Amino acid sequence: MSSSPRVPPPVTISRASHVGAFDNAETHSINPNDFNLLNISEADKQADDPGAALTGVIETTDCVQDYAHPENPNLTFYDLPGVGTPNFPQATYLEKVNYKQYDFFIIVSCKHFTENDTWLAKEVKKHGKSVFFVRTHVDQDLANERRDRPSTYDETKVLDRIRKNCLDSIQATDARAKVFVICGLLSQTTKFDYGQMVETLLREYPPYKRQAMILTMTMNCKGRA
């Protein structure tokens, strides 16, 4: 009697200064301008669509929330609360968000990375989890620079400066850390480091889950064509 084909377990993704990631975790600090990695990962979903992750000027995540990918039932996003808040202090954060279930963490910020972010990265790595840093809203930084310094504006130099500023704040605790800079607009996810970020995440994914992620990213690219 032949055995049934092996069904891969669901792929989970997660987010908290925000930590965001794939069975994974996205973490984030409470910031009205923080970019929402969950929505950008869902291709065509707009911020006000039903099921889209919440964004706003107040803390919108006070518990772990899951969001199923609209085109891939094997992929679930988890939106995690930010670390270092009264309800989620460092001392109990990992236990409260059930960190063991996530494949890796993506720490997201629209400005700079904080001590809470570097603390989380260090603690998660102690438990064998990979951590990635994502700097969002670079489109706003570029627009401001172009407006304020039109005669000397150089996009490459601005992006390099943003990366360096981010790395300066995290490499003291993680010398090998990388920062991916991406746009905060849902319609412009192919710009800057988005493609490189996806490739890196896929390399870190467990082999038996990687195909589900590749399928999802392919759907997203088609959705933007």
C-alpha positions as CSV (number, residue, x, y, z in Angstrom):
1,M,0.0,0.0,0.0
2,S,1.6,3.3,-1.1
3,S,1.9,6.1,1.3
4,S,0.1,9.4,0.8
5,P,2.3,12.2,-0.7
6,R,4.0,14.3,2.0
7,V,2.2,17.6,2.5
8,P,4.5,20.5,3.5
9,P,3.5,22.2,6.8
10,P,2.1,25.7,6.5
11,V,4.6,28.4,6.0
12,T,4.3,31.1,8.5
13,I,5.6,34.6,8.4
14,S,5.7,37.1,11.1
15,R,6.3,40.7,11.9
16,A,7.1,42.7,15.2
17,S,9.8,48.0,15.8
18,H,8.0,46.3,13.9
19,V,9.5,42.4,13.8
20,G,8.5,41.2,10.5
21,A,9.4,38.0,8.8
22,F,8.6,34.7,7.2
23,D,7.4,31.5,9.9
24,N,9.1,34.3,10.5
25,A,8.4,37.4,12.5
26,E,8.2,41.0,11.7
27,T,8.8,43.3,14.7
28,H,8.4,47.0,14.8
29,S,8.5,50.0,17.1
30,I,5.4,52.0,17.6
31,N,5.7,54.7,14.9
32,P,2.9,56.3,12.9
33,N,5.0,56.2,9.7
34,D,6.2,52.6,10.0
35,F,5.8,50.7,6.8
36,N,3.7,47.5,6.9
37,L,5.7,44.6,5.4
38,L,2.6,42.4,5.6
39,N,0.6,44.4,3.1
40,I,3.5,44.9,0.7
41,S,3.9,41.1,0.7
42,E,0.3,40.6,-0.4
43,A,0.9,42.2,-3.8
44,D,-2.3,43.9,-4.9
45,K,-3.9,44.3,-1.5
46,Q,-4.5,47.9,-0.5
47,A,-4.1,49.2,3.0
48,D,-7.9,49.6,3.4
49,D,-8.8,46.3,1.9
50,P,-10.6,43.7,4.1
51,G,-7.9,41.5,5.7
52,A,-5.1,43.9,5.1
53,A,-2.8,44.5,8.1
54,L,-3.7,47.6,10.1
55,T,-1.5,50.7,10.0
56,G,-2.0,54.0,11.7
57,V,-0.9,56.7,14.1
58,I,-1.4,54.6,17.2
59,E,-0.2,51.2,18.3
60,T,-2.2,48.9,16.1
61,T,-0.7,45.6,17.3
62,D,-1.3,44.6,20.9
63,C,-1.4,40.8,20.2
64,V,-0.1,38.3,17.7
65,Q,-2.3,38.5,14.6
66,D,-2.2,36.2,11.6
67,Y,-3.0,37.0,8.0
68,A,-3.4,34.3,5.4
69,H,-1.9,35.0,2.0
70,P,-4.8,35.5,-0.4
71,E,-3.3,33.3,-3.2
72,N,-1.3,30.8,-1.2
73,P,-3.0,28.9,1.7
74,N,0.3,27.5,2.8
75,L,1.6,30.9,3.7
76,T,0.5,32.8,6.8
77,F,1.8,36.1,8.0
78,Y,2.0,36.9,11.7
79,D,2.0,40.5,12.9
80,L,3.8,40.7,16.2
81,P,3.6,43.5,18.7
82,G,6.6,45.8,19.2
83,V,9.1,44.8,21.9
84,G,9.7,47.1,24.9
85,T,6.1,48.3,25.3
86,P,4.3,48.1,28.7
87,N,2.4,45.0,27.5
88,F,5.4,43.4,25.9
89,P,8.6,44.1,27.9
90,Q,11.8,42.5,27.0
91,A,11.7,40.1,29.9
92,T,8.7,38.2,28.6
93,Y,8.6,39.1,25.0
94,L,9.9,36.0,23.3
95,E,7.6,33.7,25.4
96,K,4.6,35.9,24.8
97,V,4.9,35.9,21.0
98,N,5.8,32.2,20.9
99,Y,9.1,32.9,19.0
100,K,9.8,29.2,18.4
101,Q,7.2,28.8,15.7
102,Y,8.8,31.3,13.4
103,D,11.4,30.5,10.7
104,F,13.1,33.8,11.0
105,F,12.5,37.5,12.0
106,I,12.5,40.7,10.0
107,I,13.0,43.8,12.0
108,V,11.5,46.8,10.2
109,S,12.0,50.5,10.7
110,C,11.2,53.7,8.7
111,K,13.9,55.7,10.4
112,H,16.6,54.1,12.6
113,F,16.9,50.9,14.6
114,T,16.6,51.1,18.3
115,E,18.2,49.4,21.3
116,N,15.0,47.2,21.5
117,D,15.6,46.1,17.9
118,T,19.2,45.1,18.5
119,W,18.3,43.4,21.8
120,L,15.7,41.4,20.0
121,A,18.1,40.4,17.2
122,K,20.7,39.3,19.7
123,E,18.2,37.2,21.7
124,V,16.6,35.6,18.7
125,K,20.0,34.6,17.3
126,K,20.8,33.0,20.6
127,H,18.0,30.6,19.8
128,G,19.2,29.8,16.3
129,K,16.9,32.1,14.4
130,S,18.0,34.3,11.5
131,V,17.3,38.0,11.7
132,F,17.1,40.6,8.9
133,F,16.8,44.3,9.0
134,V,14.6,46.3,6.6
135,R,14.6,50.1,6.3
136,T,11.4,51.3,4.7
137,H,10.1,54.6,3.3
138,V,13.3,55.4,1.5
139,D,11.2,57.0,-1.2
140,Q,10.3,59.7,1.2
141,D,14.0,60.3,2.1
142,L,14.9,60.5,-1.6
143,A,12.0,63.0,-2.3
144,N,13.1,65.2,0.6
145,E,16.7,65.1,-0.6
146,R,15.8,65.9,-4.2
147,R,13.6,68.8,-3.0
148,D,16.2,70.3,-0.5
149,R,19.4,69.7,-2.6
150,P,18.4,69.6,-6.2
151,S,21.8,70.6,-7.5
152,T,23.8,67.9,-5.7
153,Y,21.1,65.2,-5.5
154,D,22.5,61.7,-6.1
155,E,20.2,58.8,-5.4
156,T,22.9,56.2,-5.0
157,K,24.8,58.3,-2.5
158,V,21.6,59.0,-0.5
159,L,20.8,55.2,-0.4
160,D,24.4,54.4,0.7
161,R,24.1,57.0,3.5
162,I,20.9,55.5,4.7
163,R,22.4,52.0,4.8
164,K,25.4,53.2,6.6
165,N,23.4,55.1,9.2
166,C,21.3,51.9,9.9
167,L,24.4,49.7,10.0
168,D,26.1,52.0,12.5
169,S,23.3,51.4,14.9
170,I,23.2,47.6,14.7
171,Q,26.6,46.3,13.8
172,A,27.9,46.9,17.4
173,T,25.8,43.9,18.3
174,D,25.8,42.1,15.0
175,A,28.9,42.7,12.8
176,R,27.4,40.6,10.0
177,A,24.0,42.3,9.9
178,K,22.6,43.4,6.5
179,V,20.1,46.2,5.9
180,F,17.7,46.1,3.0
181,V,16.3,49.5,1.9
182,I,12.9,49.4,0.3
183,C,10.0,51.7,-0.7
184,G,7.0,52.1,1.6
185,L,4.5,52.3,-1.2
186,L,2.5,49.2,-2.0
187,S,2.8,50.0,-5.7
188,Q,6.6,50.3,-5.8
189,T,7.8,47.1,-4.2
190,T,10.2,46.2,-7.0
191,K,12.4,49.2,-6.4
192,F,15.7,49.4,-4.4
193,D,16.6,46.3,-2.4
194,Y,13.3,44.4,-2.6
195,G,14.5,41.8,-5.0
196,Q,17.7,41.2,-3.1
197,M,15.7,40.9,0.1
198,V,13.4,38.3,-1.4
199,E,16.4,36.3,-2.7
200,T,18.1,36.4,0.7
201,L,15.0,35.3,2.5
202,L,14.5,32.4,0.1
203,R,18.1,31.2,0.7
204,E,17.4,31.2,4.5
205,Y,14.1,29.3,4.2
206,P,13.9,25.6,5.1
207,P,14.1,23.7,1.9
208,Y,10.7,22.0,2.4
209,K,9.0,25.4,2.7
210,R,11.0,27.3,0.1
211,Q,8.7,26.3,-2.8
212,A,5.7,27.8,-1.2
213,M,7.6,31.1,-0.8
214,I,8.8,31.0,-4.4
215,L,5.2,30.4,-5.6
216,T,4.0,33.4,-3.5
217,M,6.7,35.8,-4.8
218,T,6.0,34.7,-8.4
219,M,2.3,35.5,-7.9
220,N,3.3,38.9,-6.5
221,C,5.5,39.7,-9.5
222,K,2.7,38.8,-11.9
223,G,0.3,40.9,-9.9
224,R,2.5,44.0,-10.5
225,A,3.1,43.4,-14.2
